[in-house]
Amino acid sequence: MTVQLRAGRNSDLAGVGDLHFRSRADAYRDILRPSTLEFGGDGRLGEWWTERWKWEQPTHRLTVATNGDELIGFTYLGPSPDDVTELYAIHVDPAHIGTGVGRLLMADALPHLAPRAVLWVLPGNVRARRFYERAGWHPDGETRAEKMGDENVDHIRYSWPTTP
Ligand SMILES: CC(C)(COP(=O)(O)OP(=O)(O)OC[C@H]1O[C@@H](n2cnc3c(N)ncnc32)[C@H](O)[C@@H]1OP(=O)(O)O)[C@@H](O)C(=O)NCCC(=O)NCCS
């Protein structure tokens, strides 16, 4: 496999939505209700990303990881209401998890997250939390509940960098 990273384009957004949908369904299958995970199927998440990108393109950064013509991961980051940069999304295709793609995406994102950044993660997303902690992030004590479908879902905030 030859992984390349590049800036996301309009033509990637349907694929980004599809990957996001499949990644969420896989990562959250034991954490969220099946009905919650149904949201965004049938191309709707791709439409959601297309709409979001229309407005946020000037201020946000979409990066995709490809293997030939195949989209296998992406990151999305930009300014946050917390007045720092936020890593809004990092997803790797479930078929390629654990092969170093996430690490490449994170290494690419970190310079754009300086000097300080946050992200939100589900407490039960143990694999992602371990990945973040290896990359120098730490839980900073902030929490929030967010409505996903009909479900109220708790999130915890991670900050970067971890200062000694
Ligand atoms: C979290 C996520 C982005 C990490 O990406 P990833 O591609 O699995 O990450 P990597 O492969 O780089 O690293 C994962 C593990 O593989 C190891 N690894 C890194 N490079 C590797 C390589 N070249 N070959 C084999 N293994 C490697 C890492 O050491 C790491 O080990 P660990 O699990 O013991 O910490 C990915 O798992 C994912 O998309 N999860 C689902 C979506 C999600 O939860 N996103 C976050 C929402 S908040």
The ligand as a Gaussian input file, in Angstrom:
#p B3LYP/6-31G(d) Opt

LIG

0 1
 C       -8.290000       6.642000      15.811000
 C       -7.775000       6.331000      14.427000
 C       -7.889000       7.560000      13.526000
 C       -6.290000       5.925000      14.512000
 O       -5.837000       5.607000      13.209000
 P       -5.012000       4.266000      12.899000
 O       -4.705000       4.309000      11.468000
 O       -5.727000       3.101000      13.434000
 O       -3.719000       4.571000      13.735000
 P       -2.242000       3.933000      13.521000
 O       -2.305000       2.691000      12.731000
 O       -1.326000       5.007000      13.061000
 O       -1.880000       3.603000      15.005000
 C       -2.656000       2.639000      15.670000
 C       -1.773000       1.580000      16.229000
 O       -1.008000       0.990000      15.208000
 C        0.392000       1.153000      15.480000
 N        1.079000       1.498000      14.236000
 C        1.509000       2.705000      13.865000
 N        2.147000       2.661000      12.698000
 C        2.078000       1.392000      12.299000
 C        2.550000       0.717000      11.157000
 N        3.226000       1.336000      10.188000
 N        2.286000      -0.588000      11.037000
 C        1.616000      -1.227000      11.985000
 N        1.169000      -0.650000      13.106000
 C        1.398000       0.649000      13.264000
 C        0.485000       2.267000      16.447000
 O        1.621000       2.130000      17.247000
 C       -0.788000       2.106000      17.208000
 O       -0.629000       1.139000      18.226000
 P       -1.551000       1.176000      19.513000
 O       -2.945000       0.890000      19.057000
 O       -0.992000       0.122000      20.368000
 O       -1.429000       2.558000      20.057000
 C       -8.520000       5.131000      13.785000
 O       -8.410000       4.030000      14.635000
 C       -9.981000       5.418000      13.472000
 O      -10.298000       5.939000      12.418000
 N      -10.866000       5.032000      14.389000
 C      -12.313000       5.146000      14.120000
 C      -12.765000       6.572000      14.076000
 C      -12.493000       7.302000      15.357000
 O      -12.706000       6.790000      16.452000
 N      -12.030000       8.559000      15.190000
 C      -11.819000       9.431000      16.302000
 C      -13.111000      10.091000      16.669000
 S      -12.892000      11.167000      18.056000

